[in-house]
Amino acid sequence: MAALPAGLPVDIDQIGDTSEFRTRPLRGVLRLLVQALGIGMAAYHILQLGGFFGVVTDPQKLYAVHLAFVVVFAFLLIPGRRASAAAPTIFDWILILASLIVLVYVFATFKALTGRAGVFPTREDVIVGTLLVIVTIEAVRRATGLALPILCGLFIFYVFAGPWLPGLLAHKGFRFDTLISFLFSDNGIYGVPIGVSARYVYLFILFGAFIEASGIGKFIVHLALSVAGSRRGGPAKVSIITSSLFGTASGSSVANVMVDGVINIPLMKATGFRGAVAGGIEAMNSTGGQIVPPVMGAAAFLMADIIGVPYSEIAVAAIGPALLYYVAAYWMIDLYSASSNLHGLPREQLPRFRDVLFRHGYLLLPLVVLLYMIMGAGASPFRAALYALATTVVLSWLRADTRLNLPKIVGAMEDGGKRMIEIGATCAAAGIIVGVLSLTGLGGKFSELLIDLAGGRLLPALIATMVVAIILGMGMPTTAAYAIGASVLAPALIKLGVVPLAAHMFLLYFAVISAITPPVALASFAAAGLAKAPMWDTAIQAVRLSIAGFLVPYMFVYGPALLAGQGPWLHTVLALATGTIGTLCLAGAAIGYLLRPATVVERLLLLPAALLLIRPGLVTDGLGLGLLAVVVVLQRMAPRGSRKLPAT
């Protein structure tokens, strides 16, 4: 893929140079070993999930092999301490050996092990199960930090502290061997979260790695620049397109910022955006990628399993909220650019849309195949990913600059394994927490407590759920935050009358948005580093610019028709139309600009107009449109040049 013309502040060929993994340098034997692991992991999953040559084993065996690959990757690539040696240490090899012992034991005693899990464990079960818990917690510590391991430790402590706790938290307590046996089963570490990682997420991550190796990332940036680069605030609008497409497959807001931001942030700053605003825009757009169908990151697959509906239903339902999120982002960027008198990139320095599409438009076909297989043909997610993966490989051979040769294929398989470290380890650790919740019954008790605290009213319960989901998401990946919330918070919302899909989607959205919410706003802080801007200023700008994202979940709770497939399509379209106008009003109120700079009175009118239009209903929509009309008339009547631009 050719670089952009000279004169722009960044070369598009940089894309992908910034990795989300801070791992050991790979040399010699270690590189060969990691490559072999990547090939083995890809081959095993494709054979198992594709059912080739009749190779199909029990799901729990698949989960055990999947987790073994993940933790071995983690111990080989991520040092136990920041200052540790570049090569794996003796301790790393001991952990790898322990992981392999667990895997061999599962296969050697599978029938007997599954029959006595959580009931009559043997001494060997307890020893090997303890090894599994240790390697899982250590792998997730290396991959994500201390927050999730500490939370796992607190939940394990709760199992033994139950008899001494007051009120709803009390329980009879459990023996150590009972706990370990329970976690060493499909009720714990080998339960639903790791199952989702093994059956669905890995193949989508592998597909994303092949897509990147084929050059589609550069093509997407070229395409986005040709469409929006010359418009008002063009580079920031380009970020909407690229971040939404990259983020849907990466499943990580921070990873999306690091891959996408190296292009978008310098372009924004070169056209006049302040560093903190450029970083905030990139964090906002990258975070929203996790709620964009058809992939939506790992948590959406977990949601489908928990609710018990086809993944295609989740993906279709997410279309409306995802559109509103990015429409709101567009209004925020457009009005901010207008208020700051920012312009786009020179048209002559940008690629032409027709040329880009003619030369490399076929690279979009794998995404079309994926979309059709999931939403059109109703295929299973892993089957859709396999077809899309095969399409990517075949289409790449059409041109020399996109051709996937053997080194690129091996590199993509290696990258796929690396990218699974955080997700796989997180899902396994989430299994520990979900297992404890199931063993002790804490999930149901927490739901009762939430309902009591909210006084049986929905709005206070939603606000409390939002706060808890954001707090959970601040300290751990989205998948873990959602898995815990789905166990302890979603049942309470459903009891208060919320549609199950809306309740779970509500949790997912706030677990995602936590990446830009201070005080631990990981996506915002990553963007601040790329923008060379103050971290807190960047995080505040990200929250300000994505304020509509905090309201969209309330929209589909009170108006489930916004979730496509949950009501008549006419209602869905109407909800989207009025919601779009509502987000425009909200952007005008937040930025202080609509057709021209807005007065305090106009901003005070735009805010209730936004809230009225965002809530579905003929009366509220009519009132909201009326208030918007008043503001438009006031702005039209004001003499040009009579108002100062708002401070940004």
N, C-alpha and C positions, 0 to 999 in steps of 0.2 A: 504494500500500500504506500503510495507516494506521500511525502510530507506536505504540509500546507505551504503555500507560497511564502516567500520571505516577507518580513515586516511584522509578523505576528510575534507575540512575546514567548511563545512556547511551540515546540515541535510536536506534532501529534504522534510521532513515533515513540515518544516517551511513554505512551500508555502501556500500563502493565508493568513498568519498571519498578513501581513501588508495591511491594508485597505486604499483605497484612500479617505475614508470619515472620516473627523475629526468631529465626532458628539458627542452629549451628551451621557453619559453612560446610558444604559437602565436598569431600575430597576422597579420591582413591576408592578403597573398599567400601567406605561408608556410602558414597554416592551410588555405587553398584548395588549395594544392599537396599537402599531406599528405592531405587528404580525397580528392582526385582519385587519389592513389596507392592509398589504401585501397580505393576503389571499383574501380580497375583491377585490383588484386591479387585481390580477391574474384571479380570477373567472369571474369578469366582462368582462375583455378583451377577455378571451378565449370564453365565451358564445357569446359575440357580434361579434367578428371577425370570429369565427367558424360557426356562424349561427345555433348553437344548439337550439333545441326546438323552432325554428322560432324566436328567440330573436334577432331582428335587429332593430335598431333605426336610426334616421337621423344622418349622419356623424357629424354634428355640435354638437349634443348632446353627442356623443361619445367623441369629443374633449373637451367639457366642463367638463365631468366627469373625463377624463384623467388628465386634468390640475388641477382639484380640488384635486385629489389624490396626484399629484406631490407637490403642494404648501403646503398641509397639512403635508406631510412628511417633507418638508423643515422646516416648522415652529416648528414642534415637535422635530426635531433632531438637527438642526443647530442653535446655539445661535445667537441672533442678534448682540451681542458684544463678543469679545474673553473672556472678563473677567466676563461675565454674569453667572448667577446661573446655576447649572447643570439641574435643572428642568425647564420646560417651564414657562415663566413669564406671567403676566396678558396681556402684549402687544402681546405675542405670541398667546394667546387664542383669543384675539380680532381679530387678523389677520386670524386665523382659522375660526372664526365666519363670518368674511367678505367674506372669500372664499366660505363658504357654502351658504351664502345669494345670492351670484352671481349665484351659481349652481341652487338653487331653483328657482330664478327669470327666468333663461334661460328656465327651463322646464315648468314653469307656464305660460310664455308669448311667447312661442317659435314662433308660426306662426305669431303673430302680430309683434314680435321683428324683425324677419328676413325680414318682408315686409317693414318696415320703416327704416332699418339700413342705416345710413349715409345720410338720406334724411329728415325725419320728426321725429326726436327723441323726446320722451316725457321727462318730468323732471325726472321721475323714471329711464328711460333708462340712462340718463346722470349720475345720482347718482350711480347707480349700475355699470355702465361702468367705472366710475372713481375708484370705489373700485377694479374692476378687474385690471386696470392699476397699481394701487398702490401695490396690493398683488403680481402681476407679477414681478414688478421691485424689490420689497423687497426680493422675493424668489430668483431671479437671483443674487442679491447682496450677499446674504448669500452663495449661491452655488458657485459663480465664482469670487467674488470680485467686485471692483468698476468700472472697465473699461466699461463693457457692460451697467450698469445703467447710467453712465455718457453719453455714446454715445446715449442711448435712450433719455435722457434729452435734448441733443443737437438737435436731430432730432425733438422732440416735440417743442422746442423753434423755430426751423426753420419754422414750420407751421405758427407761428404768426409773425415772423420777415420778411417774404417774401416781403411785399410792400416796405421795406426800404433797400433791398439788391440790389447790382448792377448786370448788365449783365444777364448771363444765370441763375444765382441763384434767380433772382427775380420772384415773383408770386403774385397773388392778395391777399393772406392771407385767413385764414379760421377761423370761429367762434369756440369757445371751445366745444360747444355741437356737432358741425359737426365732429370735430376731434374725440371726445370720442365715438360718435355713429359709426364712421367709424372703429375705433379700436375694438369696441365691436361687431365684425361681422366676417364673413369669409374673409373679406378683410384685417383684422388686426390680432389680437391675436388668433382668431379661424380660421386662414388661413392655407396655405400650410405647413409651418414649424411644427406647433403643430399637424397637421394632419398626417404628416410623423412620428412624435414621437409616436402618438397614434396607428396608423394602422400598422406600421412596426417595429419600433425600439424597443418598449417595449417587444414584444414577443421574439425578438432576445436576448435582455438583460436577460429576464427570462430564456431563453434556456441556455445562458451562465452560469447563476447562478445554474441551475440544473446540467449542465456539471461539474462545479467545485465541487458541493456537492457530485457527484458520484465518484470523485477521478481522473477524466481524466487529471487534471492539473499535478498531480504527475506522471501519466503515460506518458504524453507528455515529461516531463523532463527526465524520465528514458529512453524513446525511443531515444530522442535526444542525450543523453550521450552515449548510446550504439552505435549510428551511428557515431558521430563526436567527442566524448570526448577524444579519444586517438590521434587524428590528430594534426598536427602543429597548435598551437593556438586553440586547441580543445574547451575549454570552451566558447571562443568568437564565434566559429562556432555553438556551441550548442545554444547560444543566438539567432542566426538567426532563428533557427527552432522554439524555444519556443516563442520568441517574435512575430514572424509573426502569429503563431496560436492563441496566447492569444489576440494579438492586434486587429485582424480582428473582434472579437466580442465585445471587451471592448469599442471601439470607443473613447478611451482617451489615449494619449501617456503617460501622467503622471501616470495614473492608471496602465498602462502596465509596466512602469518602477518599480513602487512600488511593484507590485505583482511578477513580473518576476526577477527583479534585486536583490532581497534578496537571490536568489540562484546563479544567473549568475555572479554577480560582485565579491563576495568572491572567487568563483572558478577561475575567471580570475586572480585576484590578487595573488592567491596561486600558479599559474603557471608562474608568472613573469611579468604580465602586470602592468604598472604603474597605480596608482589609477585613475588619470585623463583620461588615455586612456581607462581603463576598463569602467569608467562611460560614456565616449563618445561613446564607442561601444554599450553599452546597450541603451543609448538614441537614437542612430541612428537606431538600430534594432527595438526598441519599437515603435518609431515614424512611421516606415514603415508599421507596422501592420494595420494601418488605410486604406492602399491602397491595401490590400490583399483581393481578393474575397474568399468566396462568400458573406461575410457580409459587410466589408469595413467601418463600423461605420455608424453613423446616416446621415452624409452629402450625402452619395451616394444614399440613398433612396430619399432624398430631390431632388437630381439631376434628378432622374428618373421622378419625378412628374413635375419638372420645364420644362424639355426638352419634356416630353410627350412620353417617350419610355418605354418599359418593363424593369424592374430592371435587368432581366437576360441579356439584351443587355449591360447594364452598367458593370455588373460583368464580362462578357466575354471580353469586351473591355479592362478591367483593368488587365487582366492576363499578357500581354506582358510587360507593364511598371512596374508592381509589380515584375516580374521575373528579369528585368534589375536592378531594385533597389537593390534587394537582391544578385544578381550575383555580382554587383559592390561592395556590402558590403563584400561578400566572398573574392573577390580579395584583397580588402583593408586589411582585417584581415590576409589573408594568407601571403601577401607580407610583412606586418608589422611584423608578427611573424617570417618570414624568416630573415628579416633585424635585428631583435632583438634577434635571436637565441632562440626563445621560443618554448617549446615542449608541448605536450598534457598531459593529466592525465594518470597515469599508467593503462595499460589495465586490470591488475588483480584486480584493485579497482572499475572497472566499471561494470554495469550490462551487460549481454549478450543479444544481439538483439533478438535471437531466443527465449530465455526465457521470455523476456519482451512481445514480440508479442504473444507468446503462452498463457501466463497467462492473459493478459489484452488487447489483440489486438481488442477484440470485442467493446471496448470503442470508437473506431474510427467509428463505424457504424453510430451513429447519424450524424456525420459530412458528411459521405458518402450519407446518406439519404438527408440531407440538400442540398448538392451539386447537387445530381441527380434531386431533385424536382425543384430547381431553374433553372439549366442549361440544364437538360435533358428533364424533363416532362413539363417545361414551366409553372409550378404552380406559383400562386401569392406568394410573399414573406411571408405573414403572414400564408398562408396555409402550406408552406414549413417549417416554424418555428414550427407550431403546430405538424406536423408529426415528425419532429426531436425531439421535446420535448417529445412526447409520446414514441418514440423509446428509448430515454435516460432512462425514468422511467422503461420501461419493461426490458431493458438489464441490468440495475443496479441490478435487483433481481437475476441475475445468480450466483453472488458470494457474500459471506457475507461481504467482505471488501469494496464492492462498493454499497451495497444495500441501496436504498433510502427509509428509514422508515419515519414514520409520522413526527418526529421532524426535520429530514433533509429536508423534503418537505416543511414544514412550514418555516424553516430557509431560504431555497432557494427563496420562495415567498417574504419573508421579505427583503432579499438581492436584489431581483429584483426591489422592490419598492425604496430602498435606492439608487440604482445605476441610477435610472431614474431622480433623483432630478436635477443633473446638466444638463442632456440632455433635459429633459422636460422644465425646467425653461428657458434654453437657447433658445429653439425653440419658446417658447411663447414671449420672449423678442425680438427675431428676427422678430416675427410677427409685433411688434410695428414699427420697422424700415422699414420693407417691406411695411407696411401700409402707413407710411408717404411718402415713395418714390412713391407709387402709387397715393396717394391723391394729391401730389404737382407736380408730373411729373419730380421729380429731377433725377430719374434713366436715362431717355432718355437724359436729359441735360448733365449729367455727361459723358455719352457715346460720345456725340458730342464734349465735351471739351477734352476728352482723344484723340480722333481722330485728333482734331486740334493741340494739343500739340505734337503729334507724326508725324505731317506733312503728314498724310495719309499713313505712312510706317508701315509695320507690326512689324519689329524687335524692334523699339523704343516703340511701343505700348505694345509689350509683356514684355519688361523690366519694363516699368512703371506699368503694371498690376502685375507683379511679386512683385515689391516693395510694392505696396499697399496691396496685399494679405498677404504678410509676416507681414506688420505692423498691419493689422487687426488681424491676427492670434496670434500676440504676446500678445495682451491684452484680448483675449476672446477665448472661445472654438472653435474648428474647424467648427462646424455646423453653428454658428453665423457668423464667418468670411466668410464661403462659401456663406451663404444666402445673405449677403450684397453684396459680390463680384458678385454673379450671377445676382443681380438686376442692378448694376451700371457699371460693367466692362465687363461681358460676351457679352452684346449686341454690344459693340464697336469692340471686336475681331471678332464677326460674320460678322459685316459690312465690316471688312477688309479682309474677305474671308476665315476665319478659320471655319472648320467644327464645327457645334454646339457642338457635343459631345467632340471634342478635346478642344474647348474653355472652356467648363465647367470643364473638367478633369484637364486642366491647372490650373484653379483657385483652385480646390480641392487640388491638389498636393502641391501648395505653401502655402495654408492655413494649411495643415498638417505639412510641413517642418518647418513652423514658430516655432514649439515647440522646435527646437534645434538651433534657430538663435538668437544670442545676439542682443540687450542687455536684452531682456526678453525671455530667453530660458528655459521654465518651465520644459520640460523633462530633459534637461541637468542638470539643477540645482537640480532636484529631484535625478538624478543618482549621482551627486556629493556628495549629502548628504549620500547616501548609501555607496559610495566609500571612504568617508572621504577624499575628494580631493578638491582643490580650485575650486570654481564654474566657474570662468571665464576660467581657464585652461581647465576644462572639456568641457565647451561649445565650445571653439575653437577647441578642438580635435574632437568633434562631427561634426562640420561643415567640418573640413578637411577630415575626414573619409567618410562623406556622400556627398562629392562634386558631385558625379555622379547623386545624387538625384536632384541636381539643374539643371542638363542638360537634364534629361529624358523628362520632359515636353516639352522642345523645340523640342525634337526628334519627338514626335507624333503630334505636331502642323505642322512641316514642312514635316513630313512623316506619314499621318494618317493611312497608312497600318499597322503601329505598333499596333494600336488599333484593336484587332481581331474583324472581322465582318464588318470593314469599308473598306475592299478591298479584293482582292484575297488572299487566305491562303498562297500561295507560296510567295507572297510579304511580308506577315506578318512574315513567318519563316525566310526569307532572312534578313529582318530588325532586327529580334531578334538575328540572328547569327552574323551579322556585329556589331550590338550594343554591344553584349557580348564581342567581341574582342576589341571594342572601350573602354569599361569600364576597361578591363585589361590594356590597354595602359594608361588610365587616372590614374589608381591605381599605375602603375609603375612610372608615372611622379610625382604623389603626395607623394608617399612613398620614392622614390629614389632607387628602387630595382625591378629587373625583374627576370633574371636568377641568377644574382649576383648584388652587389651594382652598381648603375648606375652613370655615370659621368654627369656633367652638360650638356654636349653636347647631351648625350643620353636622358636625361630628356627633353631637349628642342625639341628633335625629337619625343619623345613619346606624348607630348602634342598635336601638330598638327595632329599626327596620330590618336589620340583619337577623336578629333573634326571632322576629315574627316570621320572616320568610324561611328561615331554617327549620322551624317547627311546621310539619305538614298540617294543612287544614285550610279550607276556603276562607274562613273569617280572618285567620292570622295572615294568610297570603295577601288578602285584600288590604288589610291595614298596613302591612309592610310595603306593598307597592305604592300605597298612598303616601307614606312618609318619604319614600324614595323620590316620588314625583315632586313633593314639596322641595326637597333638597336640589333637584335638577333645576326647578324654576328659579330658586334663589341664586344658584350659580350662574344661570343664563342671564339673570337680571343684573348681576354685578358687573361694573365696568371693567374691561380688560386692563390688567396692570395695576388694579386697585388692591390686590392682596399679595402679601409676602409668602414666599414658599415656606413650608413647615421645616423645622429643624429635623435633620435625619442623622 
